Amino acid sequence: MVFIEHDKAFDTSGESRMMPDLVNWLRRSRWVRDDSIIVRELPINGRRADLVTMTKSGVISTFELKLGGFNRALEQAVYNRLSVDRSWMVLGSSPRASNVEEAVRFGIGIIAINEGQLKVLCRPGAPGFDPEAKRRVGARLSEIGVVCV
């Protein structure tokens, strides 16, 4: 996995403690493969996305990790959606049904992590990105460009 400046790769406090479970699950599920690029803390739209993946075919996904603060996670995921194919929220608990409905309305996927167990609560909607914005994110990923192990 590639780290960029200010990454807290070994910080196991807060939301960072969900990262190993998420990355391992993405690999086991084959959502990312040996030829995928995985980057933490990538600047997108003036904010940092917690985790960004790009497959060999160019599909870019972002994952916003939050232990609480559903609205903050949703806001960030919506911003990310403007530049990527799939935008996800990764939460430390299952949100209320009304919050899941709100995420679906905005086209955001939700993964809940509870004691190391991951569950997809909803998948992202159809891509809604700006092609030029996605091209810039893809170029930045390719620039960093180390394939995951």
N, CA, C and O atoms as a GROMACS GRO file, in nm:
protein
  596
    1MET      N    1   0.084  -0.116   0.000
    1MET     CA    2   0.000   0.000   0.000
    1MET      C    3   0.089   0.123   0.000
    1MET      O    4   0.192   0.125   0.067
    2VAL      N    5   0.050   0.224  -0.073
    2VAL     CA    6   0.127   0.345  -0.085
    2VAL      C    7   0.076   0.446   0.016
    2VAL      O    8  -0.045   0.458   0.037
    3PHE      N    9   0.166   0.519   0.079
    3PHE     CA   10   0.130   0.622   0.174
    3PHE      C   11   0.179   0.755   0.122
    3PHE      O   12   0.288   0.762   0.064
    4ILE      N   13   0.102   0.860   0.142
    4ILE     CA   14   0.150   0.992   0.103
    4ILE      C   15   0.170   1.075   0.229
    4ILE      O   16   0.136   1.034   0.340
    5GLU      N   17   0.224   1.192   0.208
    5GLU     CA   18   0.259   1.281   0.317
    5GLU      C   19   0.146   1.295   0.420
    5GLU      O   20   0.028   1.304   0.383
    6HIS      N   21   0.181   1.296   0.546
    6HIS     CA   22   0.090   1.311   0.659
    6HIS      C   23   0.006   1.188   0.687
    6HIS      O   24  -0.088   1.194   0.767
    7ASP      N   25   0.035   1.076   0.623
    7ASP     CA   26  -0.040   0.954   0.649
    7ASP      C   27  -0.009   0.905   0.789
    7ASP      O   28   0.104   0.916   0.837
    8LYS      N   29  -0.108   0.853   0.854
    8LYS     CA   30  -0.091   0.798   0.989
    8LYS      C   31  -0.104   0.646   0.981
    8LYS      O   32  -0.191   0.587   1.046
    9ALA      N   33  -0.018   0.585   0.902
    9ALA     CA   34  -0.029   0.443   0.870
    9ALA      C   35  -0.031   0.354   0.993
    9ALA      O   36  -0.100   0.251   0.995
   10PHE      N   37   0.042   0.392   1.094
   10PHE     CA   38   0.052   0.304   1.209
   10PHE      C   39  -0.027   0.357   1.328
   10PHE      O   40  -0.011   0.308   1.440
   11ASP      N   41  -0.110   0.454   1.305
   11ASP     CA   42  -0.196   0.507   1.409
   11ASP      C   43  -0.317   0.414   1.420
   11ASP      O   44  -0.398   0.405   1.328
   12THR      N   45  -0.329   0.346   1.532
   12THR     CA   46  -0.439   0.251   1.547
   12THR      C   47  -0.551   0.308   1.634
   12THR      O   48  -0.638   0.234   1.679
   13SER      N   49  -0.548   0.438   1.656
   13SER     CA   50  -0.656   0.500   1.732
   13SER      C   51  -0.763   0.549   1.635
   13SER      O   52  -0.738   0.564   1.515
   14GLY      N   53  -0.879   0.573   1.687
   14GLY     CA   54  -0.986   0.629   1.606
   14GLY      C   55  -1.021   0.545   1.485
   14GLY      O   56  -1.013   0.422   1.487
   15GLU      N   57  -1.060   0.614   1.379
   15GLU     CA   58  -1.107   0.546   1.259
   15GLU      C   59  -0.998   0.464   1.191
   15GLU      O   60  -1.029   0.370   1.118
   16SER      N   61  -0.871   0.499   1.213
   16SER     CA   62  -0.761   0.425   1.150
   16SER      C   63  -0.761   0.277   1.185
   16SER      O   64  -0.711   0.195   1.108
   17ARG      N   65  -0.817   0.243   1.299
   17ARG     CA   66  -0.816   0.101   1.337
   17ARG      C   67  -0.906   0.016   1.247
   17ARG      O   68  -0.896  -0.106   1.249
   18MET      N   69  -0.994   0.080   1.169
   18MET     CA   70  -1.079   0.005   1.075
   18MET      C   71  -1.007  -0.025   0.944
   18MET      O   72  -1.050  -0.114   0.870
   19MET      N   73  -0.900   0.047   0.914
   19MET     CA   74  -0.833   0.036   0.785
   19MET      C   75  -0.783  -0.105   0.754
   19MET      O   76  -0.810  -0.155   0.645
   20PRO      N   77  -0.711  -0.173   0.846
   20PRO     CA   78  -0.664  -0.308   0.812
   20PRO      C   79  -0.778  -0.404   0.779
   20PRO      O   80  -0.767  -0.483   0.685
   21ASP      N   81  -0.887  -0.398   0.856
   21ASP     CA   82  -1.002  -0.485   0.827
   21ASP      C   83  -1.060  -0.455   0.689
   21ASP      O   84  -1.093  -0.547   0.615
   22LEU      N   85  -1.071  -0.327   0.655
   22LEU     CA   86  -1.126  -0.289   0.525
   22LEU      C   87  -1.038  -0.337   0.411
   22LEU      O   88  -1.086  -0.399   0.317
   23VAL      N   89  -0.908  -0.308   0.419
   23VAL     CA   90  -0.817  -0.346   0.310
   23VAL      C   91  -0.811  -0.498   0.294
   23VAL      O   92  -0.813  -0.549   0.182
   24ASN      N   93  -0.803  -0.569   0.404
   24ASN     CA   94  -0.801  -0.716   0.396
   24ASN      C   95  -0.929  -0.768   0.334
   24ASN      O   96  -0.926  -0.861   0.253
   25TRP      N   97  -1.041  -0.711   0.371
   25TRP     CA   98  -1.169  -0.754   0.315
   25TRP      C   99  -1.178  -0.722   0.166
   25TRP      O  100  -1.226  -0.805   0.088
   26LEU      N  101  -1.130  -0.603   0.125
   26LEU     CA  102  -1.130  -0.568  -0.018
   26LEU      C  103  -1.048  -0.668  -0.098
   26LEU      O  104  -1.085  -0.705  -0.209
   27ARG      N  105  -0.938  -0.711  -0.042
   27ARG     CA  106  -0.853  -0.810  -0.111
   27ARG      C  107  -0.921  -0.947  -0.116
   27ARG      O  108  -0.927  -1.010  -0.221
   28ARG      N  109  -0.974  -0.992  -0.002
   28ARG     CA  110  -1.041  -1.123   0.002
   28ARG      C  111  -1.160  -1.126  -0.093
   28ARG      O  112  -1.188  -1.228  -0.157
   29SER      N  113  -1.231  -1.015  -0.101
   29SER     CA  114  -1.349  -1.005  -0.188
   29SER      C  115  -1.312  -0.986  -0.334
   29SER      O  116  -1.398  -0.989  -0.422
   30ARG      N  117  -1.182  -0.965  -0.360
   30ARG     CA  118  -1.129  -0.942  -0.495
   30ARG      C  119  -1.180  -0.811  -0.554
   30ARG      O  120  -1.188  -0.796  -0.676
   31TRP      N  121  -1.217  -0.716  -0.467
   31TRP     CA  122  -1.252  -0.582  -0.514
   31TRP      C  123  -1.126  -0.508  -0.551
   31TRP      O  124  -1.130  -0.419  -0.637
   32VAL      N  125  -1.015  -0.543  -0.489
   32VAL     CA  126  -0.884  -0.497  -0.531
   32VAL      C  127  -0.798  -0.621  -0.552
   32VAL      O  128  -0.812  -0.721  -0.482
   33ARG      N  129  -0.711  -0.612  -0.648
   33ARG     CA  130  -0.626  -0.726  -0.683
   33ARG      C  131  -0.481  -0.681  -0.685
   33ARG      O  132  -0.450  -0.566  -0.652
   34ASP      N  133  -0.394  -0.771  -0.722
   34ASP     CA  134  -0.251  -0.740  -0.723
   34ASP      C  135  -0.215  -0.627  -0.820
   34ASP      O  136  -0.111  -0.563  -0.804
   35ASP      N  137  -0.300  -0.603  -0.920
   35ASP     CA  138  -0.271  -0.497  -1.016
   35ASP      C  139  -0.349  -0.368  -0.986
   35ASP      O  140  -0.353  -0.277  -1.069
   36SER      N  141  -0.410  -0.360  -0.867
   36SER     CA  142  -0.482  -0.238  -0.826
   36SER      C  143  -0.386  -0.143  -0.754
   36SER      O  144  -0.287  -0.186  -0.695
   37ILE      N  145  -0.418  -0.016  -0.760
   37ILE     CA  146  -0.344   0.084  -0.684
   37ILE      C  147  -0.430   0.120  -0.563
   37ILE      O  148  -0.549   0.146  -0.576
   38ILE      N  149  -0.367   0.122  -0.445
   38ILE     CA  150  -0.436   0.158  -0.321
   38ILE      C  151  -0.356   0.269  -0.254
   38ILE      O  152  -0.237   0.254  -0.229
   39VAL      N  153  -0.423   0.380  -0.225
   39VAL     CA  154  -0.356   0.495  -0.164
   39VAL      C  155  -0.441   0.545  -0.048
   39VAL      O  156  -0.563   0.555  -0.057
   40ARG      N  157  -0.373   0.577   0.063
   40ARG     CA  158  -0.441   0.636   0.177
   40ARG      C  159  -0.418   0.787   0.176
   40ARG      O  160  -0.315   0.836   0.129
   41GLU      N  161  -0.516   0.859   0.229
   41GLU     CA  162  -0.504   1.004   0.250
   41GLU      C  163  -0.474   1.081   0.121
   41GLU      O  164  -0.385   1.167   0.120
   42LEU      N  165  -0.545   1.052   0.015
   42LEU     CA  166  -0.524   1.119  -0.114
   42LEU      C  167  -0.606   1.248  -0.120
   42LEU      O  168  -0.727   1.245  -0.097
   43PRO      N  169  -0.542   1.361  -0.151
   43PRO     CA  170  -0.618   1.486  -0.166
   43PRO      C  171  -0.712   1.479  -0.287
   43PRO      O  172  -0.669   1.450  -0.399
   44ILE      N  173  -0.840   1.507  -0.262
   44ILE     CA  174  -0.941   1.514  -0.368
   44ILE      C  175  -1.032   1.632  -0.334
   44ILE      O  176  -1.085   1.640  -0.223
   45ASN      N  177  -1.049   1.723  -0.427
   45ASN     CA  178  -1.139   1.837  -0.409
   45ASN      C  179  -1.109   1.916  -0.281
   45ASN      O  180  -1.202   1.960  -0.212
   46GLY      N  181  -0.983   1.935  -0.250
   46GLY     CA  182  -0.946   2.014  -0.134
   46GLY      C  183  -0.959   1.942   0.000
   46GLY      O  184  -0.942   2.004   0.105
   47ARG      N  185  -0.990   1.815  -0.002
   47ARG     CA  186  -1.002   1.734   0.119
   47ARG      C  187  -0.924   1.606   0.097
   47ARG      O  188  -0.884   1.576  -0.016
   48ARG      N  189  -0.901   1.530   0.201
   48ARG     CA  190  -0.828   1.404   0.189
   48ARG      C  191  -0.924   1.286   0.199
   48ARG      O  192  -0.999   1.274   0.296
   49ALA      N  193  -0.922   1.201   0.099
   49ALA     CA  194  -1.000   1.077   0.103
   49ALA      C  195  -0.920   0.976   0.184
   49ALA      O  196  -0.800   0.960   0.163
   50ASP      N  197  -0.986   0.908   0.277
   50ASP     CA  198  -0.916   0.814   0.365
   50ASP      C  199  -0.849   0.701   0.287
   50ASP      O  200  -0.734   0.665   0.316
   51LEU      N  201  -0.919   0.645   0.190
   51LEU     CA  202  -0.863   0.536   0.109
   51LEU      C  203  -0.918   0.550  -0.032
   51LEU      O  204  -1.037   0.573  -0.052
   52VAL      N  205  -0.829   0.537  -0.130
   52VAL     CA  206  -0.868   0.544  -0.271
   52VAL      C  207  -0.809   0.423  -0.342
   52VAL      O  208  -0.691   0.390  -0.323
   53THR      N  209  -0.890   0.357  -0.422
   53THR     CA  210  -0.841   0.242  -0.500
   53THR      C  211  -0.867   0.268  -0.648
   53THR      O  212  -0.964   0.333  -0.685
   54MET      N  213  -0.778   0.214  -0.731
   54MET     CA  214  -0.798   0.218  -0.875
   54MET      C  215  -0.763   0.082  -0.932
   54MET      O  216  -0.652   0.032  -0.913
   55THR      N  217  -0.859   0.021  -1.001
   55THR     CA  218  -0.836  -0.110  -1.061
   55THR      C  219  -0.761  -0.094  -1.193
   55THR      O  220  -0.748   0.017  -1.245
   56LYS      N  221  -0.712  -0.204  -1.244
   56LYS     CA  222  -0.640  -0.204  -1.372
   56LYS      C  223  -0.728  -0.145  -1.483
   56LYS      O  224  -0.677  -0.081  -1.575
   57SER      N  225  -0.859  -0.167  -1.474
   57SER     CA  226  -0.950  -0.114  -1.576
   57SER      C  227  -0.984   0.034  -1.556
   57SER      O  228  -1.057   0.092  -1.636
   58GLY      N  229  -0.930   0.095  -1.449
   58GLY     CA  230  -0.948   0.238  -1.427
   58GLY      C  231  -1.066   0.276  -1.340
   58GLY      O  232  -1.098   0.395  -1.330
   59VAL      N  233  -1.132   0.180  -1.277
   59VAL     CA  234  -1.242   0.212  -1.186
   59VAL      C  235  -1.183   0.265  -1.056
   59VAL      O  236  -1.104   0.198  -0.990
   60ILE      N  237  -1.224   0.387  -1.018
   60ILE     CA  238  -1.172   0.452  -0.898
   60ILE      C  239  -1.282   0.454  -0.792
   60ILE      O  240  -1.396   0.491  -0.818
   61SER      N  241  -1.245   0.411  -0.671
   61SER     CA  242  -1.336   0.411  -0.556
   61SER      C  243  -1.272   0.484  -0.440
   61SER      O  244  -1.151   0.475  -0.419
   62THR      N  245  -1.354   0.556  -0.364
   62THR     CA  246  -1.306   0.620  -0.242
   62THR      C  247  -1.382   0.560  -0.124
   62THR      O  248  -1.496   0.517  -0.136
   63PHE      N  249  -1.314   0.559  -0.008
   63PHE     CA  250  -1.371   0.507   0.116
   63PHE      C  251  -1.345   0.608   0.226
   63PHE      O  252  -1.230   0.638   0.257
   64GLU      N  253  -1.452   0.661   0.285
   64GLU     CA  254  -1.442   0.753   0.398
   64GLU      C  255  -1.473   0.677   0.526
   64GLU      O  256  -1.584   0.627   0.543
   65LEU      N  257  -1.375   0.669   0.615
   65LEU     CA  258  -1.391   0.595   0.740
   65LEU      C  259  -1.431   0.690   0.852
   65LEU      O  260  -1.368   0.793   0.872
   66LYS      N  261  -1.537   0.654   0.924
   66LYS     CA  262  -1.582   0.733   1.038
   66LYS      C  263  -1.638   0.638   1.144
   66LYS      O  264  -1.718   0.549   1.114
   67LEU      N  265  -1.596   0.660   1.268
   67LEU     CA  266  -1.653   0.583   1.379
   67LEU      C  267  -1.791   0.638   1.416
   67LEU      O  268  -1.878   0.562   1.460
   68GLY      N  269  -1.810   0.764   1.400
   68GLY     CA  270  -1.937   0.831   1.426
   68GLY      C  271  -1.949   0.945   1.327
   68GLY      O  272  -1.870   0.954   1.234
   69GLY      N  273  -2.045   1.031   1.346
   69GLY     CA  274  -2.057   1.146   1.257
   69GLY      C  275  -2.102   1.109   1.117
   69GLY      O  276  -2.034   1.138   1.019
   70PHE      N  277  -2.218   1.045   1.108
   70PHE     CA  278  -2.271   1.003   0.979
   70PHE      C  279  -2.276   1.119   0.880
   70PHE      O  280  -2.235   1.104   0.765
   71ASN      N  281  -2.324   1.235   0.924
   71ASN     CA  282  -2.339   1.348   0.831
   71ASN      C  283  -2.206   1.394   0.774
   71ASN      O  284  -2.198   1.428   0.656
   72ARG      N  285  -2.100   1.396   0.856
   72ARG     CA  286  -1.967   1.434   0.805
   72ARG      C  287  -1.918   1.332   0.703
   72ARG      O  288  -1.861   1.369   0.600
   73ALA      N  289  -1.939   1.205   0.731
   73ALA     CA  290  -1.896   1.100   0.638
   73ALA      C  291  -1.974   1.112   0.506
   73ALA      O  292  -1.916   1.099   0.398
   74LEU      N  293  -2.102   1.137   0.516
   74LEU     CA  294  -2.184   1.150   0.396
   74LEU      C  295  -2.140   1.272   0.314
   74LEU      O  296  -2.129   1.264   0.192
   75GLU      N  297  -2.116   1.383   0.380
   75GLU     CA  298  -2.072   1.503   0.310
   75GLU      C  299  -1.943   1.477   0.231
   75GLU      O  300  -1.933   1.512   0.114
   76GLN      N  301  -1.845   1.415   0.296
   76GLN     CA  302  -1.719   1.385   0.229
   76GLN      C  303  -1.740   1.288   0.113
   76GLN      O  304  -1.683   1.306   0.006
   77ALA      N  305  -1.820   1.185   0.135
   77ALA     CA  306  -1.846   1.086   0.030
   77ALA      C  307  -1.915   1.150  -0.091
   77ALA      O  308  -1.886   1.113  -0.205
   78VAL      N  309  -2.005   1.244  -0.067
   78VAL     CA  310  -2.072   1.312  -0.177
   78VAL      C  311  -1.972   1.397  -0.256
   78VAL      O  312  -1.975   1.398  -0.379
   79TYR      N  313  -1.883   1.468  -0.185
   79TYR     CA  314  -1.778   1.543  -0.255
   79TYR      C  315  -1.692   1.449  -0.340
   79TYR      O  316  -1.662   1.479  -0.455
   80ASN      N  317  -1.654   1.335  -0.283
   80ASN     CA  318  -1.570   1.240  -0.356
   80ASN      C  319  -1.641   1.189  -0.480
   80ASN      O  320  -1.577   1.167  -0.584
   81ARG      N  321  -1.771   1.170  -0.471
   81ARG     CA  322  -1.849   1.113  -0.582
   81ARG      C  323  -1.838   1.198  -0.708
   81ARG      O  324  -1.858   1.148  -0.818
   82LEU      N  325  -1.807   1.325  -0.691
   82LEU     CA  326  -1.794   1.415  -0.807
   82LEU      C  327  -1.672   1.381  -0.892
   82LEU      O  328  -1.662   1.427  -1.006
   83SER      N  329  -1.579   1.301  -0.837
   83SER     CA  330  -1.452   1.276  -0.906
   83SER      C  331  -1.420   1.129  -0.927
   83SER      O  332  -1.317   1.097  -0.987
   84VAL      N  333  -1.505   1.038  -0.879
   84VAL     CA  334  -1.472   0.895  -0.886
   84VAL      C  335  -1.594   0.813  -0.929
   84VAL      O  336  -1.707   0.862  -0.930
   85ASP      N  337  -1.567   0.687  -0.964
   85ASP     CA  338  -1.675   0.597  -1.005
   85ASP      C  339  -1.765   0.556  -0.889
   85ASP      O  340  -1.887   0.552  -0.903
   86ARG      N  341  -1.703   0.525  -0.775
   86ARG     CA  342  -1.778   0.473  -0.660
   86ARG      C  343  -1.730   0.541  -0.533
   86ARG      O  344  -1.610   0.550  -0.506
   87SER      N  345  -1.824   0.589  -0.455
   87SER     CA  346  -1.791   0.654  -0.330
   87SER      C  347  -1.859   0.578  -0.216
   87SER      O  348  -1.980   0.552  -0.219
   88TRP      N  349  -1.779   0.544  -0.115
   88TRP     CA  350  -1.826   0.463  -0.002
   88TRP      C  351  -1.805   0.535   0.129
   88TRP      O  352  -1.713   0.616   0.144
   89MET      N  353  -1.890   0.505   0.224
   89MET     CA  354  -1.870   0.540   0.365
   89MET      C  355  -1.842   0.409   0.437
   89MET      O  356  -1.908   0.308   0.412
   90VAL      N  357  -1.744   0.409   0.525
   90VAL     CA  358  -1.712   0.292   0.606
   90VAL      C  359  -1.732   0.336   0.751
   90VAL      O  360  -1.659   0.422   0.801
   91LEU      N  361  -1.830   0.276   0.816
   91LEU     CA  362  -1.872   0.321   0.948
   91LEU      C  363  -1.843   0.215   1.054
   91LEU      O  364  -1.843   0.095   1.026
   92GLY      N  365  -1.818   0.262   1.176
   92GLY     CA  366  -1.786   0.174   1.287
   92GLY      C  367  -1.908   0.110   1.350
   92GLY      O  368  -1.894   0.034   1.446
   93SER      N  369  -2.026   0.138   1.299
   93SER     CA  370  -2.149   0.074   1.346
   93SER      C  371  -2.254   0.090   1.238
   93SER      O  372  -2.237   0.170   1.145
   94SER      N  373  -2.361   0.016   1.248
   94SER     CA  374  -2.469   0.026   1.150
   94SER      C  375  -2.551   0.152   1.175
   94SER      O  376  -2.595   0.176   1.288
   95PRO      N  377  -2.572   0.232   1.071
   95PRO     CA  378  -2.651   0.354   1.088
   95PRO      C  379  -2.801   0.323   1.090
   95PRO      O  380  -2.844   0.212   1.057
   96ARG      N  381  -2.879   0.421   1.128
   96ARG     CA  382  -3.025   0.408   1.125
   96ARG      C  383  -3.071   0.388   0.980
   96ARG      O  384  -3.002   0.428   0.886
   97ALA      N  385  -3.185   0.326   0.965
   97ALA     CA  386  -3.241   0.301   0.832
   97ALA      C  387  -3.260   0.431   0.754
   97ALA      O  388  -3.236   0.435   0.634
   98SER      N  389  -3.302   0.536   0.822
   98SER     CA  390  -3.322   0.665   0.753
   98SER      C  391  -3.190   0.720   0.699
   98SER      O  392  -3.188   0.785   0.594
   99ASN      N  393  -3.080   0.695   0.769
   99ASN     CA  394  -2.949   0.739   0.720
   99ASN      C  395  -2.906   0.658   0.598
   99ASN      O  396  -2.847   0.712   0.504
  100VAL      N  397  -2.935   0.528   0.600
  100VAL     CA  398  -2.903   0.444   0.484
  100VAL      C  399  -2.982   0.494   0.363
  100VAL      O  400  -2.928   0.502   0.252
  101GLU      N  401  -3.108   0.528   0.382
  101GLU     CA  402  -3.190   0.580   0.273
  101GLU      C  403  -3.132   0.710   0.217
  101GLU      O  404  -3.135   0.733   0.096
  102GLU      N  405  -3.080   0.794   0.306
  102GLU     CA  406  -3.020   0.920   0.261
  102GLU      C  407  -2.896   0.892   0.177
  102GLU      O  408  -2.876   0.956   0.073
  103ALA      N  409  -2.812   0.798   0.219
  103ALA     CA  410  -2.694   0.763   0.141
  103ALA      C  411  -2.733   0.709   0.003
  103ALA      O  412  -2.672   0.744  -0.098
  104VAL      N  413  -2.835   0.625  -0.001
  104VAL     CA  414  -2.883   0.571  -0.128
  104VAL      C  415  -2.930   0.685  -0.219
  104VAL      O  416  -2.902   0.684  -0.339
  105ARG      N  417  -3.000   0.781  -0.162
  105ARG     CA  418  -3.050   0.895  -0.240
  105ARG      C  419  -2.935   0.972  -0.305
  105ARG      O  420  -2.950   1.023  -0.416
  106PHE      N  421  -2.820   0.980  -0.237
  106PHE     CA  422  -2.703   1.050  -0.290
  106PHE      C  423  -2.611   0.960  -0.372
  106PHE      O  424  -2.510   1.006  -0.425
  107GLY      N  425  -2.643   0.831  -0.382
  107GLY     CA  426  -2.560   0.739  -0.460
  107GLY      C  427  -2.435   0.693  -0.389
  107GLY      O  428  -2.336   0.657  -0.454
  108ILE      N  429  -2.438   0.693  -0.254
  108ILE     CA  430  -2.321   0.657  -0.174
  108ILE      C  431  -2.340   0.516  -0.116
  108ILE      O  432  -2.447   0.483  -0.067
  109GLY      N  433  -2.236   0.435  -0.122
  109GLY     CA  434  -2.239   0.302  -0.062
  109GLY      C  435  -2.200   0.308   0.085
  109GLY      O  436  -2.129   0.400   0.127
  110ILE      N  437  -2.246   0.211   0.162
  110ILE     CA  438  -2.212   0.204   0.304
  110ILE      C  439  -2.162   0.064   0.337
  110ILE      O  440  -2.224  -0.036   0.302
  111ILE      N  441  -2.048   0.060   0.406
  111ILE     CA  442  -1.994  -0.063   0.465
  111ILE      C  443  -1.987  -0.039   0.614
  111ILE      O  444  -1.931   0.061   0.659
  112ALA      N  445  -2.044  -0.130   0.692
  112ALA     CA  446  -2.036  -0.120   0.839
  112ALA      C  447  -1.935  -0.223   0.888
  112ALA      O  448  -1.935  -0.338   0.843
  113ILE      N  449  -1.849  -0.181   0.981
  113ILE     CA  450  -1.752  -0.271   1.043
  113ILE      C  451  -1.786  -0.280   1.192
  113ILE      O  452  -1.789  -0.179   1.262
  114ASN      N  453  -1.812  -0.401   1.236
  114ASN     CA  454  -1.843  -0.423   1.377
  114ASN      C  455  -1.759  -0.540   1.427
  114ASN      O  456  -1.780  -0.654   1.386
  115GLU      N  457  -1.664  -0.510   1.514
  115GLU     CA  458  -1.575  -0.612   1.571
  115GLU      C  459  -1.507  -0.695   1.461
  115GLU      O  460  -1.502  -0.817   1.469
  116GLY      N  461  -1.457  -0.627   1.360
  116GLY     CA  462  -1.383  -0.693   1.252
  116GLY      C  463  -1.469  -0.755   1.144
  116GLY      O  464  -1.417  -0.803   1.044
  117GLN      N  465  -1.601  -0.755   1.162
  117GLN     CA  466  -1.693  -0.811   1.063
  117GLN      C  467  -1.745  -0.698   0.974
  117GLN      O  468  -1.796  -0.598   1.023
  118LEU      N  469  -1.733  -0.716   0.842
  118LEU     CA  470  -1.777  -0.614   0.747
  118LEU      C  471  -1.907  -0.657   0.681
  118LEU      O  472  -1.927  -0.774   0.649
  119LYS      N  473  -1.994  -0.559   0.661
  119LYS     CA  474  -2.122  -0.586   0.595
  119LYS      C  475  -2.154  -0.469   0.503
  119LYS      O  476  -2.151  -0.354   0.545
  120VAL      N  477  -2.185  -0.499   0.377
  120VAL     CA  478  -2.227  -0.397   0.282
  120VAL      C  479  -2.375  -0.370   0.307
  120VAL      O  480  -2.458  -0.459   0.289
  121LEU      N  481  -2.407  -0.248   0.348
  121LEU     CA  482  -2.545  -0.211   0.375
  121LEU      C  483  -2.615  -0.157   0.252
  121LEU      O  484  -2.736  -0.177   0.234
  122CYS      N  485  -2.541  -0.090   0.166
  122CYS     CA  486  -2.592  -0.046   0.036
  122CYS      C  487  -2.473  -0.019  -0.055
  122CYS      O  488  -2.364   0.014  -0.008
  123ARG      N  489  -2.495  -0.034  -0.183
  123ARG     CA  490  -2.390  -0.013  -0.282
  123ARG      C  491  -2.405   0.126  -0.344
  123ARG      O  492  -2.515   0.182  -0.346
  124PRO      N  493  -2.295   0.181  -0.395
  124PRO     CA  494  -2.304   0.313  -0.460
  124PRO      C  495  -2.396   0.307  -0.582
  124PRO      O  496  -2.410   0.203  -0.646
  125GLY      N  497  -2.457   0.420  -0.612
  125GLY     CA  498  -2.541   0.432  -0.730
  125GLY      C  499  -2.456   0.445  -0.856
  125GLY      O  500  -2.334   0.430  -0.853
  126ALA      N  501  -2.522   0.474  -0.964
  126ALA     CA  502  -2.453   0.493  -1.092
  126ALA      C  503  -2.353   0.608  -1.079
  126ALA      O  504  -2.379   0.706  -1.009
  127PRO      N  505  -2.239   0.596  -1.146
  127PRO     CA  506  -2.138   0.702  -1.137
  127PRO      C  507  -2.197   0.838  -1.175
  127PRO      O  508  -2.279   0.849  -1.266
  128GLY      N  509  -2.152   0.942  -1.103
  128GLY     CA  510  -2.199   1.077  -1.129
  128GLY      C  511  -2.084   1.175  -1.134
  128GLY      O  512  -2.102   1.292  -1.101
  129PHE      N  513  -1.966   1.129  -1.175
  129PHE     CA  514  -1.846   1.212  -1.172
  129PHE      C  515  -1.834   1.302  -1.294
  129PHE      O  516  -1.894   1.278  -1.398
  130ASP      N  517  -1.754   1.406  -1.276
  130ASP     CA  518  -1.713   1.492  -1.386
  130ASP      C  519  -1.592   1.424  -1.452
  130ASP      O  520  -1.495   1.394  -1.383
  131PRO      N  521  -1.596   1.398  -1.584
  131PRO     CA  522  -1.486   1.326  -1.649
  131PRO      C  523  -1.348   1.388  -1.627
  131PRO      O  524  -1.250   1.317  -1.608
  132GLU      N  525  -1.341   1.520  -1.630
  132GLU     CA  526  -1.211   1.586  -1.610
  132GLU      C  527  -1.162   1.568  -1.467
  132GLU      O  528  -1.043   1.548  -1.443
  133ALA      N  529  -1.253   1.576  -1.372
  133ALA     CA  530  -1.215   1.555  -1.231
  133ALA      C  531  -1.166   1.412  -1.210
  133ALA      O  532  -1.067   1.390  -1.140
  134LYS      N  533  -1.234   1.316  -1.270
  134LYS     CA  534  -1.190   1.176  -1.257
  134LYS      C  535  -1.053   1.158  -1.323
  134LYS      O  536  -0.968   1.086  -1.270
  135ARG      N  537  -1.033   1.220  -1.438
  135ARG     CA  538  -0.904   1.209  -1.506
  135ARG      C  539  -0.791   1.259  -1.416
  135ARG      O  540  -0.684   1.198  -1.410
  136ARG      N  541  -0.815   1.372  -1.347
  136ARG     CA  542  -0.712   1.427  -1.257
  136ARG      C  543  -0.683   1.332  -1.141
  136ARG      O  544  -0.567   1.312  -1.104
  137VAL      N  545  -0.786   1.273  -1.083
  137VAL     CA  546  -0.764   1.178  -0.973
  137VAL      C  547  -0.688   1.056  -1.025
  137VAL      O  548  -0.594   1.010  -0.961
  138GLY      N  549  -0.728   1.004  -1.140
  138GLY     CA  550  -0.659   0.890  -1.199
  138GLY      C  551  -0.514   0.920  -1.229
  138GLY      O  552  -0.427   0.835  -1.209
  139ALA      N  553  -0.487   1.041  -1.279
  139ALA     CA  554  -0.349   1.080  -1.309
  139ALA      C  555  -0.266   1.086  -1.180
  139ALA      O  556  -0.151   1.042  -1.177
  140ARG      N  557  -0.326   1.140  -1.075
  140ARG     CA  558  -0.254   1.147  -0.945
  140ARG      C  559  -0.226   1.008  -0.893
  140ARG      O  560  -0.116   0.981  -0.844
  141LEU      N  561  -0.323   0.918  -0.903
  141LEU     CA  562  -0.302   0.780  -0.859
  141LEU      C  563  -0.191   0.713  -0.941
  141LEU      O  564  -0.104   0.645  -0.886
  142SER      N  565  -0.196   0.733  -1.071
  142SER     CA  566  -0.094   0.673  -1.158
  142SER      C  567   0.044   0.732  -1.129
  142SER      O  568   0.145   0.662  -1.140
  143GLU      N  569   0.048   0.860  -1.094
  143GLU     CA  570   0.174   0.925  -1.058
  143GLU      C  571   0.234   0.861  -0.932
  143GLU      O  572   0.354   0.833  -0.927
  144ILE      N  573   0.149   0.839  -0.833
  144ILE     CA  574   0.195   0.771  -0.712
  144ILE      C  575   0.226   0.628  -0.749
  144ILE      O  576   0.330   0.574  -0.712
  145GLY      N  577   0.135   0.569  -0.822
  145GLY     CA  578   0.140   0.450  -0.901
  145GLY      C  579   0.204   0.322  -0.858
  145GLY      O  580   0.245   0.245  -0.944
  146VAL      N  581   0.215   0.295  -0.733
  146VAL     CA  582   0.268   0.165  -0.695
  146VAL      C  583   0.152   0.070  -0.680
  146VAL      O  584   0.052   0.102  -0.616
  147VAL      N  585   0.164  -0.045  -0.740
  147VAL     CA  586   0.059  -0.146  -0.733
  147VAL      C  587   0.063  -0.209  -0.594
  147VAL      O  588   0.170  -0.227  -0.536
  148CYS      N  589  -0.055  -0.244  -0.541
  148CYS     CA  590  -0.060  -0.303  -0.406
  148CYS      C  591   0.006  -0.439  -0.404
  148CYS      O  592   0.021  -0.504  -0.507
  149VAL      N  593   0.045  -0.480  -0.284
  149VAL     CA  594   0.114  -0.607  -0.267
  149VAL      C  595   0.016  -0.720  -0.255
  149VAL      O  596   0.056  -0.836  -0.239
   0.00000   0.00000   0.00000
